[in-house]
Amino acid sequence: MEELIEILEEVREDIDFQNTTDLIDGGVLDSFDILQIISALNDAYDISIPAAEIIPANFNSAEALLAMVERLSEE
């Protein structure tokens, strides 16, 4: 989780990724932030995030992002 938080903070250092659970629903992240996060996760974890995975439920919190990364890493 620490590595993921570091990656997210490189994209937006002004957000408390540890405790925020409405990154999408609350309008905390915009579409450009999401694209940056996708690119950073693809590079850091050597995964490819398909369009079907780009849904609010997967991006609302660091925990949800980590679960998606772990799921995609297993495929």
FENMOBEL-V417300 format. One record per backbone hydrogen bond with DSSP energy under -1.0 kcal/mol. CO is the residue of the C=O (numbers start at 1). NH is the residue of the N-H. If there is no record, write none. Layout:
# FENMOBEL-V417300
co=CO nh=NH
co=CO nh=NH
This chain:
# FENMOBEL-V417300
co=1 nh=5
co=2 nh=6
co=3 nh=7
co=4 nh=8
co=5 nh=9
co=6 nh=10
co=7 nh=11
co=8 nh=12
co=12 nh=15
co=15 nh=17
co=16 nh=20
co=22 nh=26
co=23 nh=29
co=24 nh=27
co=30 nh=34
co=31 nh=35
co=32 nh=36
co=33 nh=37
co=34 nh=38
co=35 nh=39
co=36 nh=40
co=37 nh=41
co=38 nh=42
co=39 nh=43
co=40 nh=44
co=41 nh=45
co=50 nh=53
co=51 nh=54
co=53 nh=55
co=55 nh=58
co=56 nh=59
co=56 nh=60
co=60 nh=23
co=61 nh=65
co=62 nh=66
co=63 nh=67
co=64 nh=68
co=65 nh=69
co=66 nh=70
co=67 nh=71
co=68 nh=72
co=69 nh=73
co=70 nh=74
